[in-house]
Amino acid sequence: MDTGSYPMWEQYRLKREHYIIGLMSGTSLDGTDAALVRILTDDSGALQKIDLVDFVCVPYSNELREVLIRLCSPETARVDELTAAHFGVSEWYAHSVRELIQSSGIPSGQVDAISMHGQTVWHAPIASAFPGPTGGSLPVVSTLQIGECAVVRERTGLPVIGNLRARDMAAGGEGGALTPYADALMFRSPTEGRLVQNIGGIGNVTVLPAASSAEGISAFDTGPGNMVMDAIVRQATGGRQHYDPNGSMAAQGTFDQGLVDLCLDDDYFKRLPPKSTGREVYGEAYAARLMEMADTRSLSLEDTLATATCLTAETIVRAVEDFVLPKVQISAMLACGGGTSNATLMEMIRQRLPEGIRLERTADYGIPDDAREAIGFALLGHEALMGRTNTLPAVTGAKHAVISGNLTL
């Protein structure tokens, strides 16, 4: 982005205290997270301190969740509904901003900008053929996060940065993971290697070697997080329930290791990072196939959920063992995201982690488990406003770092 011609950019960079709102709605389709972050910089513009001022979560209604689930599948998505949702979900984002500002007590005029991730409905980092402008076909990677920045700008009166994944993909990257840039700012240690393991709809891990530079950081999607478990509950209850509270249903079952091993025989888990995935791979259709296999093995719903929970735990730990520990010494895994409220899942991860690696939570370091991504996107927006690159090519696989995001003034 050419930022020099906008007075707003120049004014932002001259300030030493910044207030920016990070907006995140993840692949779990559970709601909108909004974090108001206070960022202090020194005279050179370098980041000095990050404070979470306030955080709110606005749960999606069942009606909206059902719309979004339909839009995440080629079999059920319709272009008219997709277009309406692109604008309609923005009303939820604007509502979340108003709720956050009211809760925080910070005047809206003191807030500098909103950095908005949007709602992912399709993520395709593996290239597919598309008609080329000079004949033949060319390989195209793509991603779509719905949510119209202009609506949020109009409803809130605040500048909005959105479409944060697209430019990294244009530069040859996978468009994710993006939050490792912020993880390094929040959780890097000079003395020990750490993992930041997010467990949303998809699981993703950030690897922070001790005293690491930006070039030493890596990250990738480990596979399904809550997504498969949630879809099984949703399908088994006819949509009356959307998740397994605290993992209580899975706790009553016994996982089928043979079925887990069958699921682990998946090309994605063997691919070397950088890599990313999403609902288009591990969504409703995947869960339906797993339930069919469970049925042929006479598993109860509780056993099936225990198996899906074990699958998530295994993919997280095996990803660390296969792709991280051969290169980096790790002392702690800091878990975050909605999956941390699943006690059964957390215990399965704890039991499987290699000896010497502590399982902790980002909340233990002052960052609420469910706020980490929203805070991360606030920091990405801040870096863009400062005119600095906010992506890590070593993480995404891009040819070079970029200033990612489009600004709606």
Phi, psi and omega in degrees: 000140172272107187259348190291337186273358182259118179304327181302320179297314182296318179296319181297317184289335179284340181283158176247348176235124184235141173241121182222141181259128173261130180243128183220130167229120192263186184288350175287343179058037182263341179158189181252127175259133180230124181238128173265118187242134175258124184239126177254137178234160178270187185296337178272354182093358181289142182292132181248323186204144178236125177236133171275113181281313181198160182212135175226151174236126178251108182294143173290147172287159177301323181296315180293318180301319180295321176298313183294323178298319178297322184286344181272004181233129178300334182287335186239350182287141176234142185294327179291320179289324177298316181295317179297319181293327179302320176275321186294320181294337177295331176295326176293320178297315180297319177299318179298321178297315179298318178298319181294314181297319178295318181293323185284332185079003177276127179301142181299329179294345179273347180276131185277320186192168174244134175246113195242123179283320186086176182255115179291127173247339178202133180224117186231078181284347175272126188294143172237160182284139179219144181304131182269158183290342180244023181097161182071200180231160177226153180283132182231127169261156186203160175205152179220115171249114181277158185130109185274114182301325182298325178293314180296320177300316183290321183284329186256338184078011183247144174301145184232130172256127180218188180054053191281345183266337194296316187291326176299320179292323177297332179271013176095007181266179179271358181076011180183162356279148181263324185292344175306329176304315179284325178303320180298321180292327186266326194234357181297140181241142177284346189241342182217149175282138182227153170246138169251107185255106175274135177237083172260217174300317173251146175270139174216146185237139172252131181255118182241091176300156178303132177054036186284147170273175178301325182290338183272352182276141175223164180194156177191164175280128180278340182134207181295139172258259177274349194301311183290316178302313181298318182294323178297314178299315182298315181291321183289332183256008181063030178085003180285336180225144188245354178199170180263099186302121177062012184070022187292325179290316178298326181296337180273352182253180177234126183286150179260103184297327178298319178290321176302315181296323176299316180293328181287345177278066189231131183303327183299319184291343179267342181296140176285143172294159002286144179202154179214157181210184184188200185294334180295342178255314188246037182267213186300319182295320178297315180297322179297320178294320179296320179294324177296317178295321178296323180294320179293341179260009176059038178275141173286171176300318180297318177295320180296318178292321176298322179292316178295323178294318177297322178301314178299314180298316181296317182294324178295309185288319180295325177299320178294314182294321185280321192244347184249303188297332175296343185242332189228136174278127184239136179251334186212143169250120179260108183272149177206176182091175185299334182296341180292342177277355178267098185297325180295316178297314182299321179292322177297320178295314182301317182294331186267341181297140177301151179302137179098354177252117179281141171260114180234189179228152178299334177300331178293345181247019174088003180245108181309141185306320185270358182257349189302316183290319178297319176298319180300317181287332172298317180293323177297319177296319178300313181298321177297317179296331177280357180079023182250148175299144184229027175232160180240103181303329178296337180270314188268341183086008180290160180290331181201162177287150181225162166271107188263135177127146175252136182259128173253112184270000000 
